[in-house]
Amino acid sequence: MNAAAESIERPATPPATGSETIVHAQGLTKRYKNAAALDGANFEVGSGRIVGLIGPNGAGKTTALKAILGLTDFEGELKVLGMDPRKQRPQLMREVCFIADVATLPRWIRVQEAIDFVAGVHPRFDRAKCERFLARTKLYANQKVREMSKGMIVQLHLAIVMAIDARLLVLDEPTLGLDILYRKQFYQSLLEDYFDENKTILITTHQVEEVEHILTDLLFIRDGKITLSTTMEEMGARFAEVLVNADKVEAARALKPLDERAAVFGKSVFLYDSADPEQLARLGEIKRPSVSDLFVATMKGTYA
Amino acid sequence: MNAMLKSPFAWLLKREYWEHRRSFLRTQWVVAAVVIALTILGIIAAEVWGARTGNNIQIGFSGSLNDALQNGLSQNTDALVRGLDSMLLSFGLIASIVLFFVVFFYLLGALYDDRRDRSILFWKSLPVSDTATVIAKVVSATVVAPIIAVIVVLAAYIVQQIVMSIWFGAHGLNPFTLIWAHVGPFSTWLHLVAAIPVDAVWALPTVGWLLFWSAAVRSKPFLWAVFIPIIAGVLNFWVGLIGLPHVNIGFFWGDLVGRALLSVFPGSWMAVYRNDPSMLNQLTNMSAGEHVGTYGMMYHTFLTPDMWIGAAVGIALIAAAIWFRRWRDEV
């Protein structure tokens, strides 16, 4: 893992049980003309969690987010903060923020205008807070979005969103196309200045390595279905990776690993789901698998 | 009032103005400035010409430029007032043409441009209903843009009169008795203001038609909005040509295609009187200052079925545009 990501520590979180349900989806389905983008997905997101919704291209991530945000119609049951996103969108958007992709701020708007407008229409926006966040950047009041780099646009968008006292923040590939400095700063700000036990963040991203240290929960999605729903603690307890010497490979295979891949010096890495730790310890050195390794292992064959 | 200016809806209007101040305001004053510049060039040309021909210029009066101005104008104040009023009207007409194009293309892009550049995702992340968003665009097109145009017209007119005053003064004429005492800009100007509500309701079918295509299509709203009615009109004409049952040609072009595309032209409601000889008579016999129509005539438009049938169709189209704005989800 790179050093940059390591300094971002996962925040202390309340136990998943007993926390308020922010998103509840049951049999969530969305069919387009010839394919189902969501095919009966079931999941829950509790308050005070940072949830990674992770899946390959076309798995239904964005469609799920659009359903949560009331941007698309769907079948099945979906409640966000107890509301139906299809019918109560304007009310819901007082409590829900989203950054969908980078650079969706209108190109003609000036920093000052964006702040004035959001302050005018959003009852939970704190202008002073937003201006404090912006003071840390190089953005200036009269600057137009079209004069900014992608990274600066995200800084502005994030400053606006973090100044809104919302219950749920949805981030859809929020750092796509940004350089490492902006990406790092983005997640750092979220943790230091925004996240607390009353807020919930739902993130989709391809850059799994960068978010896995801040996630408290994981949702894997594939072909419109949730294939894994776990907290990071449970994931550490349930999945294990073992570095196995060549002579014990047959024994390792006998324990029915999820995945096997070659490592250096003729060794192999085996990934196990709910295996007996004592048995694994006899095979070799046990490690907690990274989210990306787990993802790659469980999504094998997706594009085949 | 203060509470109104701070309401979320007022912010939606401001946001439209911010995005479109170039077309709503700047285009108007640039065009007005060009007209004033032409006036100044005209005066300079008259002076230079006058000097060269030994003060013997003819501008509709006999004698020198001085004589012409002094004798001609001071003896014929009626003509002067008419002339001044028609200056205001020509500013009004030019501003109307500009306003037509500005509003037409504003409406075509209003629910399309932010889908194309995906900034719709930012607008939709705020607690604003799609109904409020679309209505703010309707109000911007039918109220905000025309009010700005009328203000620019008045300002341009005043600047024009100052230029004329300086010119008259240079020829020993008293601009206060000649121009400012007779100028009735406020009565004509109030006509322009009073016409805004009539224009606004009359414009609804075009507003609805353009917003509908702006919200509904994946790309090229201009082609859909403009070519569908024109092709339909041509087909209807052709069907009539080969002798099959068809919609009356004049009705089709005037009351269907015309209302769908041209009703945002200020004063186009006068077309409702095209078959009414007494009203037409009134129009042609009016003094220049009243040419935009009397108040009675303007507001009589509200008693015509054309006005309300058009408004009902327009509102239905706007409702459809709101539906598309809410549920189109290709982004």
Interface residues (C-beta under 8 A of the other chain):
Chain A: K66 L69 L71 T72 D73 R89 P90 Q91 L92 M93 R94 C97 F98 I99 A100 D101 A103 T104 L105 P106 R107 W108 I109 R110 E113 D116 F117 V118 G120 V121 H122 P123 H157
Chain B: K6 P8 A10 W11 L12 K14 R15 W18 E19 D114 D117 R118 S119 I120 L121 F122 W123 K124 S125 L126 P127 V128 S129 W327 D329
